[in-house]
């Protein structure tokens, strides 16, 4: 929990009571997530385009209203009506071949596409927007890794300047813990980092507090996967749902008393 307001000021109260609270660095959290995402992209990237990417804006605007032109609603009326009679589904003048509105869809789309080719939006008569620029080529994994390595170097300098007060962990230790059999390639909500960080932090802290939203899926996975033997210090798991009840402070007091 990066924002103290989300936990009702619990961390601030601990610091006011004289405890040193070493918070998980957001930069370290993001760096780990970015590295996992880059590695995932290098292993597998879908080649199937999203079908709507190939549908023009004019064609989307010209699509018929599904509610007023429903074959389910109009099938009965379409059987009964002939030329000049209203369709039971959409209420327009019918034709011998069936619903006139449904039969006109292809013609409407063709007109919309022709108008779009002339630079005119068929639905509003407004000038069509210019085509979007082609997307830039996806950087290679090596290019992404170089940028992330530079970012990691800046973090290392900050950590060195903080000395014993640093809250950054050794990247090698984090990677080793994350690559263990605990979660494998699971990266939902940066779960690999959260598991590794709590275990690495237990090597130097007197106690570890793991905070998460109530009923969060990744937190449930970590609770089931992590065991007491994975930590070198006692661990307290807290869940917050916005009610900020007094039980959180009671759990914290009991945990701190146990640490003493």
Beta strands, then each sheet from edge to edge (+ up, - down):
strand 1: 207-213
strand 2: 234-240
sheet 1: 1+ 2+
end
